[in-house]
Amino acid sequence: MDIRVYYRKIREREEEITDDPTVVRSLDTADGGKAGVFIEVSRRNAAKLIVEGRAEKASSEEMAKFRQSVKEAQITVQEAEAARRMEFTFVPATDGKKSGVRPKV
């Protein structure tokens, strides 16, 4: 493939993509690429992946679903991190000596 044609195709595809960043869905490839994996990339990288036949642009519903799952995952991680940082102070129960109550003699 002529290198000029390759980059022209990338520029053309990049102009078609309106979202930046955008979400793409991977395709099966001969070098072991796994189909169906969603990832958020820049317009330029998305255009390159599409021209190379490694990915296709995700539909708007798939984008929304992917971004929602990423947001939920971030919240889960933040909650786990906050729980890990939570500090507890244990205060011992008072005994008779410190409470001012005198035992009967």
TORLUMRO-108763 format. One line per field, with one value per atom (N, C-alpha, C): residue in one letter; atom name; x, y, z. Coordinates in pm, 1 decimal, decimal comma. Each point is the difference from the previous one (the first is absolute). Example, Ala and Ser with C-alpha at 12.3 -4.5 7.8 and 13.67 -1.06 7.14 Angstrom:
<sites>
code (A:A:A:S:S:S)
site (N:CA:C:N:CA:C)
xx (1319,0:-89,0:90,0:-35,0:82,0:-77,0)
yy (-569,0:119,0:120,0:105,0:119,0:109,0)
zz (780,0:0,0:0,0:-72,0:6,0:73,0)
</sites>
This chain:
<sites>
code (M:M:M:D:D:D:I:I:I:R:R:R:V:V:V:Y:Y:Y:Y:Y:Y:R:R:R:K:K:K:I:I:I:R:R:R:E:E:E:R:R:R:E:E:E:E:E:E:E:E:E:I:I:I:T:T:T:D:D:D:D:D:D:P:P:P:T:T:T:V:V:V:V:V:V:R:R:R:S:S:S:L:L:L:D:D:D:T:T:T:A:A:A:D:D:D:G:G:G:G:G:G:K:K:K:A:A:A:G:G:G:V:V:V:F:F:F:I:I:I:E:E:E:V:V:V:S:S:S:R:R:R:R:R:R:N:N:N:A:A:A:A:A:A:K:K:K:L:L:L:I:I:I:V:V:V:E:E:E:G:G:G:R:R:R:A:A:A:E:E:E:K:K:K:A:A:A:S:S:S:S:S:S:E:E:E:E:E:E:M:M:M:A:A:A:K:K:K:F:F:F:R:R:R:Q:Q:Q:S:S:S:V:V:V:K:K:K:E:E:E:A:A:A:Q:Q:Q:I:I:I:T:T:T:V:V:V:Q:Q:Q:E:E:E:A:A:A:E:E:E:A:A:A:A:A:A:R:R:R:R:R:R:M:M:M:E:E:E:F:F:F:T:T:T:F:F:F:V:V:V:P:P:P:A:A:A:T:T:T:D:D:D:G:G:G:K:K:K:K:K:K:S:S:S:G:G:G:V:V:V:R:R:R:P:P:P:K:K:K:V:V:V)
site (N:CA:C:N:CA:C:N:CA:C:N:CA:C:N:CA:C:N:CA:C:N:CA:C:N:CA:C:N:CA:C:N:CA:C:N:CA:C:N:CA:C:N:CA:C:N:CA:C:N:CA:C:N:CA:C:N:CA:C:N:CA:C:N:CA:C:N:CA:C:N:CA:C:N:CA:C:N:CA:C:N:CA:C:N:CA:C:N:CA:C:N:CA:C:N:CA:C:N:CA:C:N:CA:C:N:CA:C:N:CA:C:N:CA:C:N:CA:C:N:CA:C:N:CA:C:N:CA:C:N:CA:C:N:CA:C:N:CA:C:N:CA:C:N:CA:C:N:CA:C:N:CA:C:N:CA:C:N:CA:C:N:CA:C:N:CA:C:N:CA:C:N:CA:C:N:CA:C:N:CA:C:N:CA:C:N:CA:C:N:CA:C:N:CA:C:N:CA:C:N:CA:C:N:CA:C:N:CA:C:N:CA:C:N:CA:C:N:CA:C:N:CA:C:N:CA:C:N:CA:C:N:CA:C:N:CA:C:N:CA:C:N:CA:C:N:CA:C:N:CA:C:N:CA:C:N:CA:C:N:CA:C:N:CA:C:N:CA:C:N:CA:C:N:CA:C:N:CA:C:N:CA:C:N:CA:C:N:CA:C:N:CA:C:N:CA:C:N:CA:C:N:CA:C:N:CA:C:N:CA:C:N:CA:C:N:CA:C:N:CA:C:N:CA:C:N:CA:C:N:CA:C:N:CA:C:N:CA:C:N:CA:C:N:CA:C:N:CA:C:N:CA:C:N:CA:C:N:CA:C:N:CA:C:N:CA:C)
xx (84,4:-84,4:88,3:-35,6:71,8:-22,3:107,2:-7,8:-87,2:0,0:-83,8:-148,0:-33,4:-139,3:-43,7:89,3:-28,5:-34,6:84,4:-24,1:-118,2:-26,5:-117,8:-125,9:-1,3:-115,8:-19,9:109,0:-10,4:-58,2:48,6:-52,7:-148,2:-39,3:-140,7:-87,6:45,0:-77,2:-6,1:108,6:3,9:-100,7:-17,7:-96,6:-143,8:-24,8:-134,2:-38,0:98,8:-25,1:-22,6:-113,9:-34,7:38,8:-1,7:30,3:150,3:46,2:139,9:8,4:32,9:35,3:-123,1:23,8:-108,8:22,2:-103,5:7,4:-0,1:91,6:5,1:-12,1:-45,2:-13,2:102,4:80,4:104,5:-59,4:76,3:-36,2:102,5:-38,3:96,7:108,0:124,7:110,0:85,6:78,3:85,4:110,6:37,3:107,1:-50,8:-123,6:-52,3:-91,1:-40,2:-90,6:-134,2:-53,0:-125,0:-116,5:-104,1:-116,5:-87,7:-64,5:-100,1:50,0:125,8:54,3:-17,2:-62,8:-23,5:112,1:38,5:103,1:-24,2:32,5:-15,8:135,7:2,8:124,3:-24,1:108,3:-11,4:-52,5:-46,3:-50,1:108,3:121,8:110,7:26,9:7,4:24,4:-117,1:-121,4:-117,4:4,7:32,7:8,5:106,4:112,6:108,8:-43,7:-63,5:-45,8:-104,3:-88,5:-104,4:60,8:92,9:64,1:79,5:63,9:78,9:-86,1:-130,1:-89,2:7,5:45,7:12,8:-120,4:-79,6:-113,9:-105,0:-118,5:-106,7:-59,6:-56,8:-58,8:-122,6:-9,3:-113,6:-122,4:-117,9:-124,0:-19,1:-90,4:-22,8:-51,5:-81,6:-48,1:115,5:90,0:114,8:93,8:15,9:83,2:-56,6:-130,7:-64,1:13,4:-21,6:10,4:143,2:98,6:140,6:38,7:-38,1:36,8:-67,7:-123,2:-69,1:71,9:43,7:71,5:133,5:67,0:126,3:-25,8:-107,6:-33,8:-30,9:-75,8:-32,3:125,0:91,4:124,7:83,6:3,0:74,0:-59,6:-131,8:-65,5:32,4:-2,2:31,7:142,8:93,0:139,6:15,2:-67,3:8,3:-57,1:-110,3:-59,6:92,0:61,7:92,9:121,0:49,0:113,8:-37,6:-118,4:-45,4:-16,9:-51,0:-16,8:136,5:96,9:133,0:64,9:-28,9:60,3:-73,3:-117,1:-79,5:74,5:4,5:69,8:-100,2:34,8:-83,9:80,8:-66,2:61,7:-79,1:70,9:-65,6:23,7:-108,9:6,8:-35,8:90,8:-28,8:-113,7:-75,1:-107,9:62,2:-66,0:54,7:-19,2:98,0:-13,0:-34,4:-22,6:-44,4:98,4:128,3:101,4:-4,4:-24,7:6,9:-135,6:-107,7:-130,1:-34,8:85,6:-28,5:-85,7:-38,5:-79,5:98,1:-21,9:88,3:-62,7:81,2:-52,6:-26,1:-99,0:-33,3:106,5:40,7:101,2:-61,5)
yy (-118,2:118,2:123,8:93,5:126,9:76,8:51,0:68,5:125,1:68,0:119,4:-36,3:-110,4:-46,0:-38,5:-68,0:-42,9:119,9:101,8:117,0:82,9:1,3:70,0:-67,5:-134,2:-72,9:31,0:8,1:32,2:139,7:97,6:137,1:5,9:-72,0:-1,4:-60,8:-110,6:-66,8:87,4:69,8:87,3:114,4:50,8:106,8:-48,4:-128,0:-56,2:-18,2:-16,2:-24,1:133,5:13,8:127,7:6,2:-112,0:-1,1:-6,7:76,5:-11,4:14,0:-101,6:-133,9:-79,4:-107,2:-84,5:-143,4:-81,1:-139,5:-88,4:-97,8:-96,8:-140,9:-91,9:-141,1:-77,2:-80,5:-74,1:-111,4:-39,9:-108,6:-112,2:-120,7:-109,8:35,0:-27,1:22,6:-125,2:-9,1:-116,7:-10,0:112,4:-2,4:-19,1:-46,0:-34,4:103,0:99,7:101,0:-61,3:40,4:-55,4:92,0:-56,3:78,5:38,0:117,7:40,4:76,8:39,8:76,8:148,3:73,4:142,7:79,1:109,0:87,7:141,5:96,5:140,4:52,5:54,4:49,3:134,9:65,5:127,4:-24,4:106,3:-11,8:-55,8:48,3:-43,5:-149,5:-46,4:-142,5:-85,8:49,8:-74,4:-14,0:108,3:-4,6:-99,6:0,3:-93,4:-145,0:-29,1:-136,5:-45,6:90,4:-34,5:-26,5:85,5:-18,1:-130,3:-35,0:-123,2:-124,8:17,2:-114,3:-66,4:73,3:-54,4:34,1:99,7:42,8:64,4:18,2:73,8:95,5:107,5:100,6:-59,0:23,5:-50,1:86,3:-61,1:76,1:91,9:94,1:95,0:-71,0:-105,4:-76,3:-73,1:-58,2:-70,8:97,5:119,6:102,3:36,8:24,6:38,6:-110,7:-122,7:-114,1:-15,7:14,0:-12,1:109,5:122,8:110,7:-12,0:-51,2:-22,5:-107,7:-106,6:-106,6:50,8:86,8:58,2:87,9:79,2:87,9:-82,9:-108,1:-86,4:-65,7:-40,6:-60,5:100,8:125,4:103,4:24,2:1,8:20,5:-115,0:-122,0:-117,6:7,9:38,8:12,4:110,1:112,3:110,0:-39,9:-74,2:-45,6:-97,6:-89,9:-95,9:71,6:100,2:76,9:77,6:57,4:73,5:-94,5:-119,8:-97,7:-45,6:-9,5:-41,9:106,5:125,7:109,4:33,1:-54,9:33,3:-39,5:91,3:-24,3:-21,9:-91,2:-29,2:27,7:54,8:20,6:-80,3:-88,4:-83,3:62,6:28,5:58,9:-109,4:-27,5:-106,2:40,4:-98,5:26,5:44,2:89,7:49,3:-104,4:-7,9:-90,7:81,9:-63,0:67,1:102,1:-18,5:90,1:136,3:4,2:125,9:73,5:-67,8:63,9:78,6:-8,3:73,2:-80,1:-120,7:-83,6:-81,6:7,4:-74,9:-133,0:-104,3:-128,5:-1,0:-77,4:-10,2:-82,6:47,5:-70,1:-59,6)
zz (0,0:0,0:0,0:-81,0:-7,2:130,4:56,7:129,6:-7,5:-114,8:-15,3:1,9:-63,4:-1,5:141,1:71,5:136,9:88,8:-2,6:84,5:-48,8:-128,2:-51,7:52,3:0,9:53,6:148,7:72,7:142,8:18,4:-76,4:10,8:-35,6:-105,4:-41,0:108,7:55,5:105,4:124,9:30,2:117,0:-13,5:-120,4:-23,3:19,0:-23,3:16,4:146,7:85,0:142,7:68,9:67,7:62,6:147,3:69,7:143,8:23,0:98,8:40,1:150,5:72,8:-44,2:-42,4:-71,6:-47,4:45,8:-10,1:42,1:-123,7:-2,0:-108,9:57,1:-84,4:36,8:-81,8:65,9:-69,0:-86,1:-100,4:-90,2:12,3:-42,1:-6,5:-100,1:36,4:-92,1:-8,3:-105,2:-21,6:104,8:58,9:100,1:142,4:15,5:131,7:62,4:-75,5:53,3:36,7:112,6:52,2:-37,0:-52,7:-43,0:118,7:-12,2:97,9:119,8:0,8:111,5:-32,5:91,3:-20,0:65,9:-66,1:55,5:-49,7:85,1:-36,0:-46,9:-121,5:-60,0:-66,5:-37,9:-71,0:-141,7:-64,1:-137,9:-91,3:14,3:-85,1:15,4:124,3:23,4:-46,6:18,4:-46,9:-151,5:-69,1:-146,1:-45,2:68,2:-34,7:20,8:113,2:26,8:-101,5:-39,6:-96,5:-137,4:-43,8:-131,0:-3,3:110,7:5,7:15,6:21,0:15,0:136,1:98,9:135,2:88,3:-41,6:81,8:-88,2:60,1:-66,3:101,0:-49,1:88,8:69,0:129,2:77,3:-26,8:11,5:-17,2:120,7:-12,0:109,7:125,1:-17,4:116,3:67,7:-80,7:56,5:70,9:-56,0:64,9:135,7:4,9:126,0:104,1:-41,7:90,9:50,7:-89,8:38,0:99,0:-29,4:88,1:136,4:2,0:127,3:81,5:-65,4:72,0:53,2:-74,5:46,9:121,5:-5,7:112,7:124,9:-15,6:113,6:57,1:-86,6:45,6:77,8:-45,2:71,6:137,9:10,0:129,1:93,8:-50,4:81,7:53,3:-84,5:41,8:103,7:-19,9:95,7:135,3:-1,1:125,8:71,3:-75,3:60,2:58,6:-69,2:49,1:125,5:3,1:118,7:118,8:-24,4:108,0:52,8:-88,4:42,0:87,3:-27,3:74,5:129,5:20,4:116,6:127,3:93,8:125,6:112,3:86,6:115,8:125,9:99,3:130,3:101,0:67,9:100,0:136,7:68,6:132,5:98,9:92,4:96,2:93,8:44,4:95,5:131,3:69,9:126,7:108,4:87,3:114,2:123,4:110,4:120,9:54,0:-22,2:55,4:-66,9:-126,8:-71,0:1,7:30,9:-7,2:127,1:102,6:122,7:97,7:-36,0:89,9:85,7:130,9:89,9:36,9:-5,8:42,2:153,1:41,7:142,6:71,0:119,3:76,7:122,8)
</sites>
